[in-house]
Amino acid sequence: MPQRDERWLLRLPELDGNGWRLMAAKAFRSFGFGLNAVVLGLYLAAAGLGPVSIGIVLSAALAGTMILTLLVALWGDRIGRRRLLVVGSALMLLAGLIPLAGADPILLVAIALTGMVAVNNNESIGIQTIDQAVLPQSVPNAERTAAFAMYNLIASAAGAAGALCIGPLVGAGEWLGLEGTARYAPAFAAYGLCGLASAGCALGLDRRAELGTPVQRRFALHRSRGTVAALSGLFAIDSVATGFIVHSYLALWFVSRFDASDASVGVMFALGNLLAALSFPVAAWLAARIGLIRTMVFTHIPANLCLVGMAIAPALGPAMALFFVRSALSSMDVPARQSYTMAVVDPDERTATAGVTNLARGGAQMLGPGIAGSLLVPLGMGVPLVAGGLVKVVYDVALFALFKGRATPEEEGLRPGAQLTGPEPAPPPPARSDRRPRSSRR
């Protein structure tokens, strides 16, 4: 067992071809998300929109992603996972229209509702739901958490690279003679090109990416409905708090509170993304030793307390230091959460489970910017950070209380004689060496 725990440190997970294509597509999308999440906040600030209008635009972007997630949850396996990944990635092209909207909030809301306008550097809902269902089919069960760790490491590294390109791309716009909000046009164009590249990677997926069994017309969730409902409710609590502090708002907050420059904000978010990327292998290592739930909770609480510290920081330096500490800790729950959610349901429930849990997260997160803009920001620009941090701590405590005794099948194997209190173990996927094409309903 120790050899298995340490293997992910020595070499990459044994992904099949679909797994590597998912990683490449995710890298392109994440580069775009890291770029666009910050640029959008800077663009809205330059456009002169008020807090309420900014909150509505950001909420509209999250609402569009939620609609896309609902589509995946209800009909993802019927439409086809590959098809949804291709079309979803191509929707990123529509963000290139944002500079044409100027400061018109109606046009900005219409564009945001398309579903692929990034407001966070990490794509946590939308077509990532498909990735979450396909990835466990591309790797042995024992390496599932390590695969999700590598998936998120690639995403954060690519997001960091995207954020680092903000300064050069805005500078390119100024070099071209663009002024005002128009100087952000090259950055939005680069975001659209990332979507095209991601769509090209998704086109290479084969039949093993699909469900592989006849698709039922009934809703895919059956045996695990109770577990999924409980997890969805908890994730919603966490996500409404995340909506208070989306990265577009944090970028705006650093500019408004400390008069930080565009380039310095971009570098700061790039470093934050790199710290998050480095945390994912650590999360896989930690999960192998203390369990997935404990990894999620014990890393998340101190990260959330850093948000409160940022709000009361007296200067840019201390605020940035707390931002970096939070960046190193706040995302360690992501691969653990994804692995845990896919482990405690049956394989034919994975797309629906990913859709429902992400839909709960997306719907709750959609409310966050609107609440922050209309209720919290008028009390002070730092109030959303305090509220977000405290609500997230409540989520952490509730998650630990409800699920600390529900281990995944492979975690039960670490404790002889232990009894599984959660759902029964799901059957393992076919071995990687099985290259026979799976049947398709089409």
C-alpha positions as CSV (number, residue, x, y, z in Angstrom):
1,M,0.0,0.0,0.0
2,P,2.7,2.6,0.7
3,Q,4.1,1.9,-2.8
4,R,0.8,2.8,-4.3
5,D,0.4,6.0,-2.1
6,E,3.8,7.3,-3.3
7,R,3.5,6.3,-6.9
8,W,1.8,9.5,-8.0
9,L,4.8,11.4,-6.8
10,L,7.1,9.4,-9.1
11,R,5.2,9.2,-12.3
12,L,2.0,10.3,-14.1
13,P,-1.3,8.5,-13.7
14,E,-2.0,5.8,-16.2
15,L,-4.4,7.8,-18.4
16,D,-5.7,6.4,-21.7
17,G,-5.9,8.6,-24.9
18,N,-9.2,10.2,-23.8
19,G,-7.7,11.2,-20.5
20,W,-4.8,13.0,-22.2
21,R,-7.2,14.8,-24.6
22,L,-9.3,15.9,-21.6
23,M,-6.1,17.3,-20.0
24,A,-5.2,19.2,-23.2
25,A,-8.7,20.7,-23.7
26,K,-8.8,21.7,-20.0
27,A,-5.4,23.4,-20.4
28,F,-6.6,25.6,-23.2
29,R,-9.9,26.5,-21.5
30,S,-8.1,27.2,-18.2
31,F,-5.6,29.5,-19.9
32,G,-8.6,31.5,-21.2
33,F,-10.4,31.4,-17.8
34,G,-7.3,32.7,-16.0
35,L,-7.1,35.5,-18.5
36,N,-10.7,36.4,-18.8
37,A,-11.7,36.3,-15.2
38,V,-9.4,39.1,-14.3
39,V,-9.8,41.1,-17.5
40,L,-13.5,41.1,-17.2
41,G,-13.3,42.8,-13.7
42,L,-10.8,45.3,-15.1
43,Y,-13.0,46.0,-18.1
44,L,-16.1,46.5,-16.0
45,A,-14.2,48.9,-13.7
46,A,-12.9,50.8,-16.8
47,A,-16.4,51.0,-18.2
48,G,-17.5,52.9,-15.1
49,L,-20.4,50.6,-14.1
50,G,-21.7,50.8,-10.6
51,P,-21.6,48.0,-8.0
52,V,-25.2,46.9,-8.7
53,S,-24.7,46.8,-12.5
54,I,-21.4,44.9,-12.1
55,G,-23.1,42.4,-9.7
56,I,-25.9,41.8,-12.3
57,V,-23.4,41.2,-15.1
58,L,-21.3,38.7,-13.1
59,S,-24.5,37.0,-11.9
60,A,-25.7,36.7,-15.5
61,A,-22.4,35.0,-16.4
62,L,-22.9,32.5,-13.6
63,A,-26.5,32.0,-14.7
64,G,-25.5,31.2,-18.2
65,T,-23.1,28.6,-16.9
66,M,-25.8,27.2,-14.7
67,I,-28.1,26.7,-17.6
68,L,-25.4,24.9,-19.4
69,T,-24.8,22.7,-16.4
70,L,-28.6,21.9,-16.2
71,L,-28.5,20.8,-19.8
72,V,-25.6,18.4,-19.0
73,A,-27.3,17.0,-15.9
74,L,-30.6,16.2,-17.6
75,W,-29.5,15.2,-21.1
76,G,-25.7,15.0,-21.1
77,D,-25.4,11.3,-21.9
78,R,-28.2,11.4,-24.4
79,I,-26.7,14.4,-26.3
80,G,-23.2,12.9,-26.1
81,R,-20.3,13.9,-23.9
82,R,-18.0,14.6,-26.8
83,R,-20.5,16.8,-28.6
84,L,-21.2,18.9,-25.5
85,L,-17.5,19.4,-24.9
86,V,-17.0,20.6,-28.5
87,V,-20.0,23.0,-28.6
88,G,-19.3,24.3,-25.1
89,S,-15.7,25.1,-25.8
90,A,-16.7,26.9,-29.0
91,L,-19.1,29.1,-27.1
92,M,-16.0,30.9,-25.7
93,L,-15.8,32.7,-29.0
94,L,-18.8,34.8,-28.0
95,A,-16.8,36.6,-25.3
96,G,-14.9,38.4,-28.1
97,L,-18.1,40.5,-28.5
98,I,-17.7,42.1,-25.0
99,P,-15.6,45.1,-26.2
100,L,-18.3,45.9,-28.7
101,A,-20.9,46.2,-25.9
102,G,-19.0,49.1,-24.3
103,A,-20.7,50.0,-21.0
104,D,-24.2,48.9,-22.0
105,P,-25.3,46.6,-19.2
106,I,-28.0,45.0,-21.3
107,L,-25.6,43.9,-24.0
108,L,-23.1,42.7,-21.4
109,V,-25.8,40.6,-19.7
110,A,-26.9,39.1,-23.0
111,I,-23.3,38.0,-23.8
112,A,-22.7,36.8,-20.2
113,L,-25.8,34.5,-20.5
114,T,-24.2,32.5,-23.3
115,G,-22.7,30.2,-20.6
116,M,-18.9,30.4,-21.2
117,V,-17.9,33.9,-20.0
118,A,-15.4,33.3,-17.3
119,V,-15.7,35.2,-13.9
120,N,-13.5,32.8,-12.0
121,N,-10.0,31.6,-13.0
122,N,-11.1,28.0,-12.2
123,E,-13.9,26.5,-14.3
124,S,-15.9,24.7,-11.7
125,I,-19.2,24.2,-13.4
126,G,-20.5,24.1,-17.0
127,I,-18.8,21.7,-19.3
128,Q,-16.3,20.7,-16.6
129,T,-19.2,18.5,-15.5
130,I,-18.5,16.3,-18.5
131,D,-14.8,16.1,-17.7
132,Q,-15.7,15.0,-14.2
133,A,-17.7,12.1,-15.5
134,V,-15.3,11.0,-18.2
135,L,-12.0,11.2,-16.3
136,P,-12.7,8.3,-13.9
137,Q,-13.3,6.1,-17.0
138,S,-9.8,6.9,-18.3
139,V,-7.8,5.7,-15.3
140,P,-7.7,2.8,-12.8
141,N,-9.7,3.4,-9.6
142,A,-6.6,3.4,-7.5
143,E,-5.3,6.5,-9.4
144,R,-8.6,8.4,-9.6
145,T,-7.7,11.0,-7.0
146,A,-4.2,11.5,-8.5
147,A,-5.7,11.9,-11.9
148,F,-8.1,14.6,-10.6
149,A,-5.1,16.2,-8.9
150,M,-3.1,16.3,-12.1
151,Y,-6.2,17.6,-14.0
152,N,-6.5,20.5,-11.5
153,L,-2.8,21.1,-11.5
154,I,-2.8,21.6,-15.2
155,A,-5.8,23.8,-15.0
156,S,-4.2,26.1,-12.4
157,A,-0.9,26.3,-14.2
158,A,-2.6,27.2,-17.4
159,G,-4.8,29.7,-15.5
160,A,-1.7,31.3,-14.1
161,A,-0.2,31.6,-17.5
162,G,-3.4,33.2,-18.7
163,A,-3.4,35.8,-15.9
164,L,0.3,36.5,-16.6
165,C,-0.6,37.4,-20.1
166,I,-3.0,40.2,-19.1
167,G,-0.4,42.9,-19.0
168,P,1.1,42.1,-22.4
169,L,-2.3,41.7,-24.1
170,V,-3.6,45.0,-22.7
171,G,-0.3,46.6,-23.7
172,A,-0.8,45.2,-27.2
173,G,-4.2,46.9,-27.3
174,E,-2.7,50.2,-26.4
175,W,0.1,49.7,-28.9
176,L,-2.6,49.2,-31.6
177,G,-4.0,52.6,-30.6
178,L,-7.0,51.3,-28.7
179,E,-8.2,53.4,-25.9
180,G,-10.6,53.1,-22.9
181,T,-12.4,49.7,-22.7
182,A,-11.3,48.9,-26.3
183,R,-7.7,48.2,-25.1
184,Y,-8.9,44.9,-23.6
185,A,-10.1,43.6,-27.0
186,P,-6.9,41.5,-27.7
187,A,-7.4,39.7,-24.3
188,F,-11.0,38.8,-25.1
189,A,-9.9,37.7,-28.6
190,A,-7.3,35.4,-27.1
191,Y,-10.0,33.9,-24.8
192,G,-12.1,33.0,-27.9
193,L,-9.1,31.3,-29.6
194,C,-8.6,29.2,-26.5
195,G,-12.1,28.0,-26.9
196,L,-11.4,26.9,-30.5
197,A,-8.3,25.0,-29.4
198,S,-10.2,23.2,-26.6
199,A,-12.9,22.3,-29.1
200,G,-10.3,20.8,-31.4
201,C,-9.0,18.6,-28.6
202,A,-12.5,17.4,-27.7
203,L,-13.1,16.4,-31.3
204,G,-10.4,13.6,-30.8
205,L,-12.3,11.8,-28.0
206,D,-13.5,8.3,-28.9
207,R,-16.4,6.1,-27.8
208,R,-14.8,5.3,-24.5
209,A,-15.7,8.8,-23.4
210,E,-19.4,8.0,-23.6
211,L,-21.4,6.2,-21.0
212,G,-20.9,2.8,-22.8
213,T,-24.2,1.3,-21.8
214,P,-27.7,2.0,-23.1
215,V,-28.9,5.4,-22.0
216,Q,-32.1,5.3,-19.9
217,R,-34.8,7.8,-20.5
218,R,-35.5,8.2,-16.8
219,F,-33.3,10.5,-14.7
220,A,-30.0,8.8,-14.2
221,L,-29.8,9.2,-10.4
222,H,-31.4,6.2,-8.6
223,R,-29.6,4.5,-5.7
224,S,-27.5,7.5,-4.7
225,R,-30.2,10.3,-4.6
226,G,-29.9,10.8,-0.9
227,T,-26.2,11.2,-0.9
228,V,-26.2,13.5,-3.9
229,A,-28.9,15.6,-2.4
230,A,-26.9,16.1,0.9
231,L,-23.7,16.9,-1.0
232,S,-25.5,19.3,-3.3
233,G,-27.0,21.2,-0.4
234,L,-23.6,21.6,1.3
235,F,-21.9,22.6,-2.0
236,A,-24.5,25.2,-2.4
237,I,-23.6,26.8,0.9
238,D,-20.0,27.0,-0.1
239,S,-20.7,28.3,-3.5
240,V,-23.0,31.2,-2.5
241,A,-20.1,32.4,-0.5
242,T,-17.7,31.9,-3.4
243,G,-20.1,34.2,-5.4
244,F,-19.4,37.0,-3.0
245,I,-15.7,36.9,-3.9
246,V,-15.4,35.8,-7.6
247,H,-12.0,36.6,-9.0
248,S,-13.4,39.4,-11.1
249,Y,-14.6,41.1,-7.9
250,L,-11.3,40.5,-6.1
251,A,-9.5,42.1,-9.0
252,L,-11.8,45.1,-8.7
253,W,-11.4,45.1,-4.9
254,F,-7.6,45.3,-5.1
255,V,-7.8,48.1,-7.7
256,S,-10.4,50.1,-5.7
257,R,-8.9,49.5,-2.2
258,F,-5.2,49.8,-2.9
259,D,-5.1,51.5,-6.3
260,A,-3.1,48.4,-7.7
261,S,-2.2,48.5,-11.4
262,D,-3.6,46.2,-14.0
263,A,-0.2,44.5,-14.5
264,S,0.4,44.0,-10.8
265,V,-3.1,42.4,-10.3
266,G,-2.4,40.1,-13.3
267,V,0.9,39.0,-11.8
268,M,-0.6,38.5,-8.4
269,F,-3.4,36.2,-9.7
270,A,-0.8,34.4,-11.8
271,L,1.3,33.6,-8.7
272,G,-1.9,32.7,-6.8
273,N,-2.8,30.2,-9.6
274,L,0.7,28.7,-9.5
275,L,0.4,28.2,-5.7
276,A,-3.0,26.5,-6.2
277,A,-1.5,24.3,-8.9
278,L,1.3,23.2,-6.6
279,S,-1.2,22.3,-3.9
280,F,-3.0,19.7,-5.9
281,P,-0.4,16.9,-5.7
282,V,-0.1,17.7,-2.0
283,A,-3.9,17.2,-1.7
284,A,-3.6,13.8,-3.4
285,W,-0.8,12.8,-1.0
286,L,-2.7,14.1,2.0
287,A,-6.0,12.4,1.0
288,A,-4.1,9.0,0.7
289,R,-3.2,9.4,4.4
290,I,-6.0,11.2,6.2
291,G,-8.9,10.6,3.8
292,L,-10.8,12.8,1.3
293,I,-13.2,14.5,3.6
294,R,-10.5,15.5,6.1
295,T,-8.4,16.8,3.3
296,M,-11.3,18.9,2.1
297,V,-12.1,20.4,5.5
298,F,-8.8,20.8,7.3
299,T,-7.3,22.8,4.4
300,H,-10.4,24.8,3.6
301,I,-11.0,26.4,7.1
302,P,-7.6,28.3,7.4
303,A,-8.0,29.4,3.7
304,N,-11.3,31.0,4.5
305,L,-10.0,32.7,7.6
306,C,-7.5,34.4,5.3
307,L,-10.4,36.1,3.5
308,V,-11.4,37.8,6.7
309,G,-7.8,38.9,7.2
310,M,-7.6,40.3,3.7
311,A,-10.6,42.5,4.4
312,I,-9.0,44.2,7.4
313,A,-5.4,44.3,6.0
314,P,-4.1,47.9,6.3
315,A,-2.0,47.9,3.1
316,L,-1.5,46.1,-0.2
317,G,1.5,44.0,1.0
318,P,-0.3,42.2,3.9
319,A,-3.4,41.8,1.7
320,M,-1.4,40.1,-1.0
321,A,0.4,37.9,1.5
322,L,-2.9,36.6,2.8
323,F,-4.1,36.2,-0.8
324,F,-1.1,34.0,-1.5
325,V,-1.7,31.9,1.6
326,R,-5.3,31.4,0.7
327,S,-4.3,30.5,-2.9
328,A,-2.0,27.8,-1.6
329,L,-4.8,26.2,0.6
330,S,-8.2,27.1,-0.8
331,S,-8.1,24.7,-3.8
332,M,-6.8,21.6,-2.1
333,D,-10.4,20.5,-1.6
334,V,-11.1,20.5,-5.3
335,P,-9.6,17.2,-6.4
336,A,-10.6,15.6,-3.2
337,R,-14.2,16.7,-3.7
338,Q,-14.3,15.6,-7.3
339,S,-12.8,12.2,-6.5
340,Y,-15.1,11.7,-3.5
341,T,-18.3,12.6,-5.4
342,M,-17.5,10.2,-8.3
343,A,-16.5,7.4,-5.9
344,V,-19.6,7.2,-3.9
345,V,-22.1,6.8,-6.8
346,D,-22.5,4.2,-9.5
347,P,-20.7,4.7,-12.9
348,D,-24.0,5.2,-14.7
349,E,-24.9,8.0,-12.2
350,R,-21.7,10.0,-12.7
351,T,-22.8,12.4,-15.4
352,A,-26.0,13.2,-13.6
353,T,-24.2,13.4,-10.2
354,A,-21.6,15.8,-11.6
355,G,-24.4,17.8,-13.2
356,V,-26.6,18.0,-10.1
357,T,-23.8,18.9,-7.7
358,N,-22.3,21.4,-10.0
359,L,-25.8,22.8,-10.8
360,A,-26.3,23.3,-7.0
361,R,-22.9,25.0,-6.8
362,G,-23.5,27.1,-9.9
363,G,-27.0,28.2,-8.9
364,A,-25.9,29.2,-5.4
365,Q,-22.8,31.0,-6.8
366,M,-25.0,32.9,-9.3
367,L,-26.7,34.6,-6.4
368,G,-23.5,35.7,-4.8
369,P,-22.4,38.6,-6.9
370,G,-25.9,40.1,-6.9
371,I,-26.1,39.8,-3.1
372,A,-22.6,41.3,-2.7
373,G,-23.3,44.1,-5.1
374,S,-26.7,45.2,-3.7
375,L,-26.4,44.3,0.0
376,L,-22.8,43.8,1.1
377,V,-20.7,46.2,-1.0
378,P,-22.7,49.3,0.2
379,L,-21.6,48.4,3.7
380,G,-18.0,48.4,2.6
381,M,-15.9,47.0,-0.2
382,G,-14.3,44.4,2.2
383,V,-17.6,43.1,3.7
384,P,-18.1,40.5,1.0
385,L,-14.7,39.0,1.9
386,V,-15.7,38.7,5.6
387,A,-19.1,37.3,4.8
388,G,-17.7,34.8,2.3
389,G,-15.0,33.5,4.6
390,L,-17.4,33.0,7.5
391,V,-20.1,31.2,5.4
392,K,-17.5,28.9,4.0
393,V,-16.4,27.9,7.5
394,V,-20.0,27.0,8.3
395,Y,-19.9,24.7,5.2
396,D,-16.7,23.1,6.3
397,V,-18.0,22.2,9.7
398,A,-21.3,20.8,8.3
399,L,-19.5,18.7,5.7
400,F,-17.2,17.2,8.3
401,A,-20.1,16.5,10.7
402,L,-22.2,14.7,8.0
403,F,-19.7,12.8,6.0
404,K,-16.6,12.1,8.2
405,G,-17.8,8.5,8.5
406,R,-18.6,7.9,4.9
407,A,-15.4,6.5,3.3
408,T,-14.9,5.7,-0.4
409,P,-14.3,2.0,-1.4
410,E,-10.5,2.5,-1.7
411,E,-10.4,4.3,1.7
412,E,-12.2,1.3,3.3
413,G,-9.4,-0.8,2.0
414,L,-7.0,1.1,4.2
415,R,-8.8,0.1,7.4
416,P,-9.4,-3.6,7.7
417,G,-12.7,-4.5,9.3
418,A,-14.2,-1.0,8.8
419,Q,-17.8,-0.8,7.6
420,L,-18.9,1.4,4.8
421,T,-21.6,3.7,6.1
422,G,-22.2,5.5,2.8
423,P,-23.3,4.1,-0.5
424,E,-22.0,0.7,-1.6
425,P,-18.9,0.5,-3.7
426,A,-19.4,1.2,-7.3
427,P,-18.1,-1.5,-9.8
428,P,-14.7,-0.6,-11.2
429,P,-14.4,0.6,-14.8
430,P,-12.8,-1.6,-17.5
431,A,-9.1,-2.0,-17.2
432,R,-7.0,0.4,-19.2
433,S,-5.6,-2.4,-21.4
434,D,-9.2,-3.1,-22.7
435,R,-9.1,-1.3,-26.0
436,R,-12.3,-2.8,-27.4
437,P,-14.8,-0.1,-28.5
438,R,-17.8,0.2,-26.2
439,S,-21.2,-0.1,-27.6
440,S,-23.2,3.1,-28.3
441,R,-26.8,3.6,-28.4
442,R,-26.2,5.5,-31.6
